């Protein structure tokens, strides 16, 4: 019975891994995720990466590979997955909308570097974020930093899109926030089907952005050529 259940579980894992499936709008973290320090995490991950490379047959006495386990561990904790730690969440600077700007504000082409949580391969693309002020405005760079924070973790693109919108809504005290992300997934582009041309587009619309005219206005802004030569 155990072997049957184990086989069924493996098949279920493979099925999820081959499809773009998310289980929640929240990143799945254990309750004890931050019981150990970043330094301890780096030390543990370093040993695990070393074991993986040795299992693959790599000679870690080679000059090129000696530092790889530590480099990977530091990158995981301090860079690629730094968004897992709430201590790294940017404090969104908001201000009173004293100039009474009442139209939507759109921040286009925010670079997204994330990691697919199914294969730990890169997700690379652009995010477009918009909001309509109900009395508060947010510093432009903070929008980029919020996208970066939620992108820097093992992710599913649908979840990332929702998390950006929810963080903006919380910071601004309004439901009128939208986000569209267009990204390439290397788990699709470099393995499996190996389709290097395809990309994934996700969207989350809140408040007024659910209305047809407002949604269309936002999407029309995304078509504008804002390239400077």
N, C-alpha and C positions, 0 to 999 in steps of 0.2 A: 504493500500500500504506500509506504514511504517513497519508494522509487517511482511509482505512478504519479504521486502528488508532486514530487521533485521535477519530473519530466514535464508535467502540466505547467508548473511554475516557470520553468525554463522557457517553454514555448510562449507563455504569457509575457515574459520579460523581452523575448526576441520580438514579439509582435508590437509591443509598446515602443521598443527601440527603433523599429523601422517606420513608425508613424509619428506624426507631430502631435503628441498627446500630452496635455498637462492635467494634473490632478487637482490643482487649487490655484487661486490667485496669490496665495502666500507661498514663499519659498519653503520647501519641506526641510525644517531644521529640527534636530533633536533638542530636548530640554537642556542637555548638558553640553551644548555646542561650544560654550565659552568658559567651561570649567578649567581648561588649561590655557596657558599663555600662548601667544603667537610664536615665541621662541621654542616652546615645547612642541608645538604643532610642526614647525619646520624640522626639528630633530627627528620626529616620528615619520614624517613624510619622506625625509631624506633617506631613511633606512628602507622604507617601502619602495621608493623609486630605484634604489640600488638593487634590491632583490628582483624587481621587474626586469631591469636591464641585464642582470646576471642570468636570469631565467631565459631571456631571449638569446643568450650566448655572447653578450658583449664583454669585451675585456676591459674592465674598469681600471686596470693599471696603465692603460694607454693615456698619454698626456692630454689628449683631446677629451677623454671621457671622465677623468678623475673628478672634476668638479661638477659634472652634470647632475648628480642626485641633489646636491645642495642648491645648485642654481634653479632647478625645477621646483624644489620645495619652497624656496624664497619667492619665486614667481607666483606660485599657487597662493600662498598666504598673503603676501604684501602687494601683489599686483592683480593677477588674473581673477582672483576670488576675494579681493579686499571688500567687495560689497556685501559679503555675508555678515560682516561685523557691524552691528549698529553704531559702534563708536566712530565709524568712518562716514556715517551719513552726513552730507552737507547740511548746514543750517540755512534754510532758504530765507534770504533777506527780502522782506516785503515792506512796502511803503504805501502811504495813503495816496490815492489817485487824485492828487490836488489839481491836476490839469484837466480832470473830468473827461479823459479819453474813453469813449464809449464803444468803439469798434473792437473787433477781435485783434489780438496780437498774435503773430505767427513767427515762431523760430524754426527756420527750415534747415535741412541738411546737417543735423547734429550727427556726428560720426558715432556709430555703434560698433564697439568691439566687445563681443560676448563669447560665451562658450556653451555649446549644446550639452545639456545634462545627460543625454542618452549615450553619446560617444566621446564626450570631452574634446570635441573638435570646434574650431572657431566659427562664430557667426559674425559676419562683417556687413555693415550696411549703413543706412541713414534713418534718423528719426525726425519727424516733423511734429512739433508740439504747438498747440494754440490754446488761448483762453480769452474769455470776455470778462473784464473786471466788473466786480460789483462793489468796488470801493477800495480794493487793494491791487497793487501791481508787484511784480517780483523782478529781482535783478536778472537781466538776460543771461549772464553767465551761470546763474544758479539753475536755470533750466537745463543747460548742458551738463552741469555737475550731477543733477538728479538722474538724468539718463545714464551717465557714466556709472554712478553708484549702483543702480539696479542692474546694469548690464554686466558689472564685474562680479559675476557669480555663475555657477552652473545654472543655465536658464532654458526656458521654453519661450519662444518669441511672443506667444499670446499672453503669457504671464507678465513678461517684461512690459508689454504695451499697457496692460491694465495697471501695473504697479506705478508706472510713470504718471498716468492719469490720476490715480488715487492719491499719490504724493502731492501733486499739483493742487488737487481739490482741497486737500487738508491744509496746505500752506496758504491758499488764497481764500478759503472759506466760501467757495462757490462750486456748483456742479458743472459750470460751463467751461469744461476743459476737453480737449481732444488730442489724440495722438495717432499718427500713422507711422509704421515702420516697414521699410523695404530692405530686406537683407538676404545675403547669400549664406547658405549653410554648407560648410565643408563636409558634413556627414552625408550630404546629397551630392555635392560637387566633386569630391575627391574619393569617395568610396560608394559601395552599393550600386546605385544606378549610374553614378559618375556623370551626371548631367551638369556641365559647367556653365550652362546658359541660364538655368532656372533660378528664380529668386522667390522669396516668400513675403507676402504683404499682409500685415495685420493692422487692425484699426480698433480704437475704442473711442466712443463718442458719449459725452456726458451732457446733461442739461440741454441748453439751447442747441447744441451741436447735433442732437437727435432730430431736430427739425430739418426738413428737406432743404429749404433755402439756405440756412446757415451752414449745413453740411456741404452743400454745393459750393458756397462761397469759399469755404476753407479748402476744399479740394481744387478749386480753380487757382487759388494762390499757389498751390504746389506745382502747378504747371508753368508758372512764370519763370522766365530765364533771368536768374539773378547773378549770373556769372560775370565777374569783372575781368576785363582784358587790359 
